[in-house]
Amino acid sequence: MRLAETGLRWRRQRIWLPVRKILHIDMDCFYAAIEMRDDPALRGKPVAVGGRERRGVLTTASYEARKFGCRSAMPTFRALELCPQLIVLPPRFEIYSQESRRVREIFAGFTKLIEPLSLDEAFLDVSHLQSDGAALAWEIRSRIEEETGLTASAGIAPNKLLAKIASDWNKPNGQFEVTAEEVSEFMEDLPVKRLFGVGRKMEERLATMEVRTCGDMQKLSKVELAERFGKWGVELHEMCRGRDERPVKPNRIRKSLSSETTLPENIAEFPPLVGIMEELRTHVVESVEAKHSDRVVRSLVVKLKFADFTGTTAERATGHRVALPTAEEVLDAEVYRQLLAEAWSRGAGKAVRLIGVGVRFADPENTEQLSLGLE
């Protein structure tokens, strides 16, 4: 009997291990889809969710809006230039969180091994179930549509990296599977831009090295990639081969919570970054209030990655329990603006490719001591 037929694989440690069945479920245009579901008059029209003010940015855009080039994290004024008929709606995060909980209840009917990535996507480990991964993904997606009126796409693969890539393959309302036997062939022709963290600028940089597919990248040694890109190069060496041993981690005590976005185009001016930062902060506030209102926030954080792939993190200590005062007050907007300015100044004028906003929580075991010490 062949190894593939046993559902096992040989590892460096010379131990037989079962091939995992990992699903990545990703809701289709989640926020915009909810708005169109709740207001049928919006269906078929270009719809986006985000801020309409001068520094506002889009949180998401419907597929109709994407045809015009509208994307998440795009400044609203730019989206309206591309699509003057774009309908921009203010976010309703309470409703989005409610729908997210309904979807996760559906996941819980299949497995306890659920790792949410955001309100609209999660990894599921269904290795313990007898049904094949594709059938399980189809059933989960059908349940979601029946119970919420929303659609989801899915990726099925032996690891998280490949499952996330696959979930984007047949969007919207579709699924795609990469089996263990297909990994090598699948990665050979996969464009490098499909790898996590490879944006347009990185794609262009790799193209100057004659690297356009993962097969091209596999010709470079780990040492060569590390010399060019540092630690990121070592990660690329593994990713371009479809390797990822990270387990699905459910119910872990979070040490931090953040929201970040890789920008569609690098931004070389400070004002647009402020608008994007404020949108990300809103997401963090909503998530903290919904799930972590009993935690003590140890510090506020802003992260920037620059066009040359260097990065910096600005952080400021706090020490308030979220519920007293509210998360909106604890995650102070002015403090985040100051942290953004601090991080930006360290870049000495470099363009920014990624921005992140977050909080670090105090250790739950030390919460009482920390609270007493701050009073």
Secondary structure, DSSP 8 states (H G I E B T S, - for coil): --HHHHTEEE-TT--EEE---EEEEEETTHHHHHHHHH-GGGTTS-EEEE--STT-BEEEE-HHHHTTT--TT-BHHHHHHH-TT-EEE---HHHHHHHHHHHHHHHHTT-S-EEEEETTEEEEE-TTSSS-HHHHHHHHHHHHHHHHS--EEEEEESSHHHHHHHHTTT-SS-EEE--GGGHHHHHHT-BGGGSTT--HHHHHHHHTTT--BHHHHHTS-HHHHHHHHTHHHHHHHHHTTT--------S---SEEEEEEEEEEEE--HHHHHHHHHHHHHHHHHHHHHH-TTSEEEEEEEEEEETTS-EEEEEEEEEEETTBS-HHHHS-HHHHHHHHHHHHHHTTT--EEEEEEEEEE--GGGHHHHHHHH-
